[in-house]
Amino acid sequence: MAKAATANAQAGQQEVLLEVRNLVKHFPIRQGIIFSRQVGAVQAVDDISFTVHKGETLGLVGESGCGKTTTGRLILRLIEPTSGDIIFDGKNIPQLPKDELRELRKDMQIIFQDPYGSLNPRMTVGDIIGEPLHIHKLARGAEREKRVRELLEVVGLSAFHARRFPHEFSGGQRQRIGIARALAVRPKMIICDEPVSALDVSIQAQVINLLQDLQTEFDLTYIFIAHDLSVVKHISDRVAVMYLGKIVELTDKNELYHNPKHPYTQALLSAIPEADPTIKKERILLKGDVPSPINPPKGCRFHTRCPKAMDICRVEEPAFVDSGNGHFVACHLVPAADEKGA
């Protein structure tokens, strides 16, 4: 996995801003009140590796419960990883002491999925956006108020909105407030945790276009977490597909949508509705439910639902290899590029 991620980084021409190597997060399951003991673990994220280049948008997609949001929170160290390395701008985040981590947080921000639950209902919008400026000692007094007004206008709101409370805004406006708060400290990277899934379709388009405009204006790098493949295709440069705590495919978005190689990715793409009713597309229906992350299947984790499963899939976990031109796949059906040459 680490070898694959390193090769992926070398293949790109852009500067690597974030490198995740062999990242693992297992949540312990404990039993007993007085004598508590661990009886199992939820394998939310299990040995994943990838890189994010400066200025790009990496889409992270998969079914609910596959570990997308956990991965984002691990990168920000909102939760502690079980093992693995998260190298951001040359610094290994899990090994940083608290004072250095606090300083680094200016460069990493997050936009949460719930545009209302992520805003303090007792604070005005001006205080919400200005709080990061105060905590990181970037601006105070009149300078902070000026900066808040500028941020509100950047995200398409008005300066007088600073005096209002979150409940006075629509869902799309609240998400714009969340974006303004993330921009306040001028970060290098923003993790967008399903930022449009709770919004109407027309509002989704507005927020996506705003994020793209801000990326160009402020030279931002995004990790865009979503389950809507149409949205991911629109905003992402590369896409990583997750299933049950593993990344099963990672490549350029055009390559992924036109030449998916993993059976799980093929099934996901077949579910995207076509706007043209004359286009007939074969739908790949997956049988059964997603296995429990407490006791995932041996071998390939997708073999219990895969229509192309072989005997080897049930006993041996496939390696995450480059099948050619930076198209990484974890599937026994897809040979590595060097194997093809041989």
Secondary structure, DSSP 4 states (H G I P E B T S, - for coil): -HHHHHHHHHH-SSPEEEEEEEEEEEEEEEE-SSS-EEEEEEEEEEEEEEEEETT-EEEEE-STTSSHHHHHHHHHTSS--SEEEEEETTEEGGG--HHHHHHHGGGEEEE-S-TTTTS-TTS-HHHHHHHHHHHTTS--HHHHHHHHHHHHHHTT--GGGGGS-GGGS-HHHHHHHHHHHHHTT--SEEEEESTTTTS-HHHHHHHHHHHHHHHHHHT-EEEEEES-HHHHHHH-SEEEEEETTEEEEEEEHHHHHHS--SHHHHHHHHTSPPS-TT------PPPS-PPPTTSPPSSSTTTTT-TT--GGGGTSPPP-EE-STT-EE--TTS--HHHHH-
